[in-house]
Every structure is written in structure tokens, then in C-alpha cells.
Amino acid sequence: MKLRYKHQRFQENAARCVVDAFIGQPKSDGLSNFMVDPGKGDPDGIKFDMEGFGNQEIVLAQEDITENIRAVQMQQGIRPIEHLEQLQGVGTALTIEMETGTGKTYTYIKTMFELNKQYGWTKFVIVVPSIAIREGVYKSFLSMEEHFALEYGKRMQYFIYNSKQLAKIDSFASDPGIHVMIINTQAFNTSMNEDKNKEGRGGDNAARIIFSRRDEFRSRRPIDILSATRPIMIIDEPQSVLGSNKANATRKGLALFRPLFTLLYSATHRQGDIYNMVYRLDAIDAYNKHLVKKIEVKGISQKGSTATNGYLYLEEIVLSKGNPQARIGFDIKTANGTKQTTKLVSEGCNLYEQSGELAEYKDGYIIERIDGMDGSIHLLNGIQLSEGEAIGKVNEDLLRRIQIKETIRSHIERERQLFQKHIKVLSLFFIDHVSSYKLYGDEVETDSMGNSDARGKFAKMFEEEYHNVVRELMPSLTDGAYSRYLSDPRNAAEQVHQGYFSKDKKGRMIDPKLERGTTDSNDESAFDLIMKDKERLLSFEEPVRFIFSHSALKEGWDNPNVFQICTLKDSDNTTKKRQEVGRGMRLCVNDKGERQDADVLGEEHVFDTNVLTVIASESYENFATSLQHEIAEACADRPVKVTVHLFEDKQATLSDGSLITISRYKASDIYDALVMQQYIKHGELTDKYYDDK
């Protein structure tokens, strides 16, 4: 299958806002405007000329660009700038904010085509912070190539910068067509002083090659050829690329590209690095416009002592025509000791009897009441549990097992709903160590029969719980086609999960190599299969539906059909909730690659299909509160009360179609009118406002 792309108004608007910042700039005639440094020529000493095609310089005065940007900002409801803001050392920059999952890469590719169409600019450099994002961007160029070729009647030439393939830079500079170079910061963010000392030595540090004279590049510096084209620079995730230190090596390296101007694209810009914002689609906008999935959280947390109580986990309250029931997990006695089981029970259930008379359940472990209103059970001994809470001997492995089981259950419930719509459901597990999923060498276990088992503990847990959940849910499934799909041997527990990790030269999965002082991996082998398998994973012919990957690899990888995300690691303050959920925020596609959005489903039904479930190793309240706090921080400049200043300097369309800019006095009139209509009280919107709207 191939992913299908279509025109979306908000992406077109984002591109238009960038183009309109340069209204008045004449279109380039496409003639060559510089001579590329030919270097030393070939070994026989033959000299040759190389004609270069670069971007035409901006002829607009800064005051004109400032006025253009102010006009765009007023149309977009963004506070207008007072003067043109500069990215230190790099030059003019425009900021575009787009929430994760809304097609940021598509948008800036479209923007490049529009800039070429309007002004004739042809040279672009995309800078990304990691190999993961670099590979994702390159994959997007591949999959969108036909779509944009049909729209614009031309194609872009694009390549990933490789210090061993410098000849591609000559093509970039010497061809008049649209050319794009994708480069990650590790390829150039070395110390400038070290670069000068290493010039001509042919040092083995790849990050220095772009700044040094290379024998294989006819004694030229690659950066000189690139900078002569005056490329338009696009920085993907500038908060990671630029870093907080405004004097760091990366920023110095960016300046040496001599960009014509720079475009900054991210969902989470750093507050001190926002310049001339021309477009904003934040988390609240994306949700309100039904452009991303709705998020639900299944929190799993421990309550009370770890040892003094019997193990009891409330999985869910089941509401049916009769009285509510509870699906609970607890220990039972077997011939080989105790094991965990799950049962659907009613009020009056005696766990002492159900467990085979385990002593730990003797003291009042009788379900006195099942409350369907607040999702809780009350025991005779006073213990109360809400959905997702567990008490008793809950060690970390048991907590992870519960998370895995809840993920599988959520997956099958979602899959059952979407199967007839031909939508493949994927679940994503993040773990910290490969050994938790796959064992090698001396770690491989051997049983008494001599059979080896290379599964890590999470792989074992998964297969055991997959068997259990399927067996438990199968009787309740009414869709014969889905039941047959689920029971097909090709979809057995051993076939439906796969690990995506870095690999060594022998093809063995390994923990990724992390950049010093970060949790980011730049190990290319970790991404090859993930990126190339993106479409294959969406096909029902591919049995893999559950993906295990390293927590450090989460940035830069996503798939539109991830519906469950489970992090099998301890939560910490360095992991942002928005980063965790971001891998599954895209609206899903069916098996024909068609995006399931408001155009297909209807606006009122988008969230019936597009729901991302996060299975968190903490309470629902903690996870949800933290996530909402992060979103509130990101949208900090959004008004929380209606004031006169809310309307000031905004543009409005009158009934005759003309535009006006609202003055301070007119803003006061609007505010007073809203109060008189009883739409505002104490700065808050009233029910009357919402009803009338």
C-alpha cells in the first residue's frame, strides 16, 4: 500500500503565511549567478569552469519585510512584531508552530514548492537534530514525491548529506532545478577552531569534513560551495537543533551556510528562540479542528502496602443490562504454587474462596459493592480500589505485566471496532534495554529438555498475556470475520510482535549509542527497518501489530495507526508526556492509505475512530494533570480571560468584505457589547454565549 496525501487548508495557509512575508520580491529569472570554485581540477591538471545556480538575493528593504510579517500576523491573530527579529549570527528567521501529528514535514515541503513558484528560489537546506528525524524526513520526501509532482508539475532533487559522497554537493550547486539537502547537526557542529587546525590533514572526524579542504573534493571546502548558493534554511525541531546556549558550535556552524533566511518548524519552540512567528497551530487548535487523535489514559498505580495485603487489581468495571460487574486480578492457589488470574465477578464475591483459600484473602476480602458511577469496588474490610489501582505484593515485574495486559486488551477492543473499516491497529511499547526483549549468548535460557529460549522477560510476558486476553475475549466477539482473523495461526502471539532496535555487525539487537549527555540515539541501524516498514506495518498481510522499541528512539518515529502507547520504564522528570504521546497523534489511515479525517468520517465522528490510549505506570490523575500542565505551558500566551486587549490590533472582516484593524477604542466597544449581551461575566464566557454560538 501507499499512503495517500491530499490538500488540507491549514497546511496551505501555513505555506501562504511564509510566502506572504516576502510580497514585493521579484521572481528570479533562473539564470546562473555565480561561478562554483572548481578546485584543483583532475590529476592531469586540466582546469574547468562550473556554473552555479543559487537563490536570488532578497531585494526588499527590512522595513517592507517587517510590514509584510505584521500583516500576516494580524490576519493570524498573532501579536505583531515591532521590528524584524534576527536569529543571532544566522539572520532573518520566521517561526512556524505546528502541533505534533499535523504534517509539519508535508507543510514545509509544500512551502518550498510555493517559494519556488512565487519567487524562483531553488536551493534549500533542511537541518535536523538527529538521525531519527533525518530518516523520517527523507522517507517523507520519498512517499510524497508523486503527490507534489502532480500538484506542481515538477520534482525536487533531494539527498542526505554524507561526508563520503561530496559529489552530490556539486549537483546541488550546478543544477538550476529545485535541490534540497537534508543534514543532521552532528555533521557540522564541531569546534570552528579545531576545523581550522585540521584543514588539509584529512582528519577522520566526519563533523569536520564539511569545513575542511578535501583531496577527494578537489581541495575545496564543501561549506563554501553550499554557502555560495545562499540556501533557504529549514530547521526542523529548532529547540533541539539550536540548543539553549546562544554561543554554541551548532549556531556558529549554521551561520557558515549563509542562509538567505531561515524557517523554524516545531510544536514546542523554546521561548527564547521565537522569531517573527507567522503561523501557529498549537495543541488546542489541532484538537479543536480534529486534526489529531483524542487522548485517553489508563493509569495503573499501586495503593497501600506492598506486602501486608493480598494482591488485588481492579482492571475495569463492566456495565451491562444487569448490575455492574468488576474484572479483577488476584492470586490463586495451584499445584505448583500461586499464580495470577483474572475474573469477571459480581458483588458478594469472596476472594478467600475464589483463590483456593489463600490466607492473604481471609480478612474481609469480600466485594461488598461495585460502583459503576465512579468506577470502583468496596471490600468488606474497608479497602476501596478504583480502576487501574492495585494493592498487595505488586513488584515492578507485576506492574509491567499489568501494563502489557492492559495494552493488549485495549488493542483488541480498538481492533474489533476498526476491523470492518479496514484500519490496521498498532501498539507501541517503549523499553530501556534490549535484554528485556531479546537475549543473546550466555543470557539465553535453556530448559530441562535442552530447548533454548532467547525471549526477554517482556517478550515472555507479552506472549503469555496475549494468549490469556484472546482466550478471555474470544467468546464475547460477535464479528465472525474478526474472530477468524484473531484465531488465524499467522496471528499467533509469537508472530504479532517485533522489536525495532539498533543492530551490531552480526545483526544482533543492541542498546542504542546515546549522544553524550542526552537520551538521543544517532545509531542509523535502529531506524532502517522502522522507516522502510512504515507502509508494510499498515497492511493486514503483515502480522506484526505490537512494536517494542527503545525509549530513546521515540523522537523522530511515528506511524498514523499507533493507537496504544505503553512505556515499560519508570517515569522521570526528563521525559515529557507530550513527547511520549506524540508518536501516536497522527490521524489513522485505512488499508488503502486514506486518512480518516473529518472529510471521510464527518467532523462529529473523527474522535470515534481516532483515539490514542496511553497505558501509564502511574495514576490517571498524575499523568493527565502533568500532560495538561505541559500543554498549558506550551500555550501560555493564549488568553484565559476575555479582556479589551484580546481584540486590540486584530483584523476583522466587515459585512461588505473589507478588512479593518481593531483600534483600542473599538476593542472597548466590542467588549462592552459582549457584556451587554450577557456573553461575558467576570471575564469568563457564559453558557448563553455557547448556546447562541
C-alpha positions, -999 to 999 in steps of 0.1 A, spaced: 0 0 0 10 36 -4 0 65 19 -23 89 1 -19 127 6 -44 154 -1 -46 192 1 -55 205 35 -65 241 41 -44 246 73 -12 234 56 -19 256 26 -24 286 50 9 278 67 28 279 34 10 310 23 20 329 55 57 323 47 53 333 11 34 365 20 63 376 42 82 384 10 54 401 -11 71 425 -34 102 403 -40 106 399 -78 107 363 -92 142 351 -102 148 346 -139 166 314 -131 200 324 -147 233 314 -131 245 340 -107 279 327 -95 309 305 -105 314 275 -84 350 271 -71 364 244 -95 392 234 -71 424 219 -84 409 201 -113 417 165 -123 451 147 -117 463 158 -152 459 195 -142 430 202 -165 410 232 -153 373 236 -159 345 260 -151 314 253 -131 284 275 -135 265 278 -102 228 284 -97 219 300 -64 190 318 -48 184 353 -59 192 378 -31 163 395 -13 158 430 -27 131 441 -2 141 465 25 138 452 60 110 477 67 90 461 38 95 426 52 85 438 86 53 453 73 45 421 54 51 400 85 29 423 106 1 420 81 4 382 82 4 382 120 -27 403 123 -45 380 99 -35 350 120 -43 366 154 -6 367 164 7 398 182 25 418 155 62 425 158 76 460 163 108 453 142 123 424 122 138 399 146 171 382 138 183 348 147 217 356 163 245 351 138 222 335 112 200 362 100 162 367 94 141 338 107 104 331 106 87 308 132 60 283 123 44 264 151 26 232 143 14 206 167 28 171 166 9 149 141 -4 177 119 20 172 90 49 195 96 72 179 71 44 180 44 39 216 52 75 227 47 79 207 15 48 224 2 63 258 13 95 251 -6 74 245 -38 54 277 -32 86 298 -26 99 284 -59 66 291 -77 63 327 -64 100 338 -63 120 313 -82 141 302 -52 156 267 -57 182 259 -30 171 246 4 189 230 33 169 211 60 187 209 93 175 182 118 187 173 153 190 135 150 194 107 126 159 95 135 143 127 123 166 129 93 155 94 82 119 103 88 122 135 67 139 116 39 111 89 40 85 117 37 103 131 6 101 96 -10 65 90 -2 53 125 -11 73 128 -44 45 118 -67 19 138 -49 38 171 -52 49 163 -88 13 161 -98 4 193 -80 33 215 -92 44 197 -125 80 195 -114 102 174 -90 127 182 -63 161 166 -62 169 157 -26 196 139 -8 210 133 27 244 149 33 271 123 36 307 132 41 317 103 19 296 115 -11 306 151 -16 300 150 -53 263 155 -46 271 190 -34 283 198 -69 250 187 -83 232 208 -57 251 239 -67 254 234 -105 219 224 -115 191 251 -120 163 228 -106 150 227 -71 175 209 -48 172 200 -11 200 188 12 190 171 45 217 173 72 217 165 109 236 187 133 262 161 141 276 165 106 288 201 112 286 211 149 323 207 157 345 235 170 354 261 144 390 264 159 395 227 155 384 228 119 410 254 110 437 233 127 426 202 108 423 218 74 442 198 48 450 169 71 421 147 61 411 141 97 387 112 103 362 132 122 331 134 99 319 165 115 350 184 104 348 174 68 322 199 57 346 227 69 379 213 56 396 212 23 393 177 9 415 159 -16 385 140 -29 367 173 -33 395 189 -54 409 206 -23 377 226 -18 356 231 13 320 217 10 306 246 31 320 271 6 301 256 -23 269 253 -2 270 288 12 276 303 -23 241 292 -33 226 313 -4 202 284 5 169 289 24 174 270 56 147 250 73 153 240 109 132 210 120 128 210 158 148 241 165 146 237 202 168 207 198 190 220 169 198 254 183 202 244 220 199 268 248 234 282 246 233 310 220 271 308 215 274 271 209 291 254 179 259 245 162 248 281 158 282 291 146 280 263 120 246 273 108 259 308 102 285 295 78 258 282 55 249 319 49 212 312 46 190 337 26 166 333 55 156 306 80 123 289 87 118 273 122 93 245 124 83 228 157 54 220 180 74 231 210 96 262 203 119 273 231 106 306 245 138 325 238 141 313 202 108 325 186 114 350 158 88 367 137 61 340 142 39 339 111 18 308 117 6 290 148 -14 257 151 -10 247 187 -23 217 207 -56 233 214 -61 244 177 -52 209 165 -77 192 188 -105 217 181 -100 213 144 -100 175 147 -65 172 132 -50 148 157 -62 119 178 -81 123 211 -60 110 241 -73 87 268 -52 75 297 -53 42 315 -35 48 347 -20 19 367 -8 26 402 -2 9 435 -22 17 465 -12 8 501 15 -16 513 34 -39 491 34 -68 515 7 -67 541 -22 -70 518 -32 -97 493 -26 -88 457 -57 -74 441 -60 -53 409 -92 -37 396 -89 -39 358 -123 -23 349 -159 -20 358 -182 -37 333 -216 -21 328 -243 -42 312 -281 -46 314 -279 -61 349 -259 -49 379 -223 -37 373 -195 -63 374 -158 -59 381 -129 -76 362 -102 -81 388 -68 -97 390 -58 -117 421 -37 -148 431 -50 -183 431 -35 -215 446 -23 -241 421 -4 -274 424 28 -255 416 23 -226 440 4 -194 433 -3 -176 400 -22 -145 389 -56 -149 373 -83 -125 360 -120 -130 365 -152 -111 360 -170 -110 393 -202 -96 409 -210 -82 443 -206 -107 471 -175 -124 455 -154 -139 483 -117 -138 472 -107 -162 500 -129 -189 484 -121 -179 448 -83 -181 455 -84 -216 468 -84 -203 504 -51 -183 503 -46 -169 538 -39 -134 525 -75 -131 514 -91 -143 547 -96 -110 564 -127 -94 548 -117 -98 511 -154 -99 500 -166 -74 474 -194 -56 492 -202 -30 465 -194 -23 428 -199 13 420 -205 18 383 -207 56 387 -172 63 399 -156 30 387 -146 15 420 -151 -15 442 -155 -15 480 -145 -45 501 -159 -56 534 -126 -49 552 -128 -12 541 -104 -14 511 -115 7 481 -100 4 447 -106 25 415 -100 13 380 -63 9 374 -53 6 411 -36 -24 427 -28 -33 462 -6 -60 478 25 -76 466 30 -55 434 66 -56 424 79 -39 393 76 -70 371 40 -75 381 33 -38 373 48 -42 339 28 -74 333 -4 -55 341 6 -27 317 13 -52 289 -20 -69 296 -39 -36 296 -22 -26 263 -32 -59 246 -68 -56 259 -71 -20 247 -55 -31 214 -80 -59 207 -110 -37 218 -99 -10 194 -91 -35 167 -125 -51 170 -141 -17 164 -120 -8 134 -116 -42 116 -146 -37 94 -133 -3 85 -101 -19 72 -79 0 96 -49 -18 110 -42 -12 147 -7 -9 161 6 -7 196 39 7 207 59 -4 238 89 17 249 116 -1 269 150 8 282 171 -23 275 172 -48 246 178 -76 271 142 -71 284 130 -82 250 157 -104 234 186 -124 249 219 -134 233 249 -156 242 251 -167 278 219 -148 287 198 -173 266 180 -197 289 178 -235 284 151 -257 299 155 -293 311 148 -307 276 177 -286 262 154 -261 244 168 -226 243 146 -195 249 160 -162 237 130 -142 247 135 -114 272 111 -110 302 88 -85 284 86 -108 253 76 -137 275 51 -116 294 36 -104 262 31 -138 247 16 -152 279 -8 -123 283 -17 -122 246 -28 -159 249 -48 -151 281 -66 -119 267 -75 -135 234 -89 -166 252 -108 -144 276 -123 -121 250 -129 -145 222 -164 -157 235 -177 -121 235 -167 -113 199 -197 -112 176 -179 -104 144 -171 -137 127 -146 -122 103 -126 -106 131 -128 -138 152 -113 -158 123 -86 -131 119 -77 -132 155 -76 -170 157 -56 -174 124 -23 -192 132 -5 -163 114 -17 -140 141 -5 -162 170 12 -145 199 47 -154 186 40 -137 153 24 -104 162 52 -87 180 86 -75 168 115 -55 182 130 -25 164 164 -17 179 199 -8 169 219 -38 154 256 -47 155 275 -61 126 263 -96 134 226 -84 132 221 -87 169 198 -62 186 217 -38 209 210 -8 231 215 23 211 245 45 213 234 77 231 248 111 224 269 122 254 248 139 280 215 132 262 189 105 258 190 107 220 204 79 197 221 85 164 226 49 156 215 45 119 208 8 122 180 15 147 159 33 121 163 14 88 136 -12 94 113 12 112 113 38 85 112 14 55 85 -7 71 61 22 77 36 12 49 41 -25 54 31 -22 90 -2 -8 79 -11 -38 59 -32 -67 73 -9 -90 54 19 -81 79 11 -99 112 32 -76 133 8 -54 153 28 -48 185 61 -30 184 88 -29 210 114 -2 207 139 17 228 126 47 248 155 68 235 142 62 199 108 77 204 116 111 188 115 110 150 94 79 146 57 77 143 31 58 125 -5 70 119 -20 38 131 -4 37 166 -35 36 188 -18 24 221 14 36 237 29 19 267 61 29 284 76 -1 303 100 21 323 100 43 353 86 77 345 111 106 352 111 143 350 132 144 319 106 126 298 79 149 287 44 135 284 38 153 251 69 135 237 55 102 248 21 107 233 34 125 202 44 92 185 7 83 181 -10 116 175 -15 114 137 -49 106 124 -50 70 112 -53 56 76 -71 26 62 -56 -2 42 -58 20 11 -37 47 27 -67 71 30 -65 94 60 -95 90 83 -103 127 89 -133 149 90 -137 148 53 -141 110 54 -158 104 88 -176 137 94 -164 161 120 -186 147 147 -172 112 142 -134 118 139 -129 110 176 -150 79 174 -122 63 153 -91 84 163 -84 77 199 -49 72 213 -48 52 246 -18 57 269 -12 29 294 7 48 321 27 34 350 11 60 373 -23 71 383 -46 86 357 -47 118 377 -9 122 378 -4 115 341 -34 136 329 -25 165 351 11 165 340 1 163 303 -24 191 307 2 212 325 27 208 297 1 218 271 -9 248 292 28 258 293 31 255 256 0 276 250 9 301 277 3 331 255 -33 320 249 -58 343 267 -75 327 297 -100 356 302 -118 379 278 -104 414 281 -104 445 260 -68 438 249 -79 405 234 -94 424 204 -69 451 201 -49 452 168 -68 421 155 -82 422 119 -119 418 113 -139 414 81 -169 437 78 -202 427 61 -191 444 29 -160 421 28 -135 449 37 -108 444 64 -103 466 94 -77 467 122 -95 470 155 -83 501 175 -82 503 213 -114 523 213 -132 498 190 -119 470 212 -136 486 242 -169 489 222 -168 452 214 -161 442 250 -189 464 263 -213 449 237 -204 414 248 -211 422 284 -245 438 274 -254 406 256 -245 387 287 -218 367 269 -192 376 294 -192 376 332 -161 384 352 -140 378 321 -154 343 315 -176 332 286 -211 324 298 -234 295 289 -255 320 269 -225 327 247 -220 290 239 -257 283 234 -261 313 210 -228 303 192 
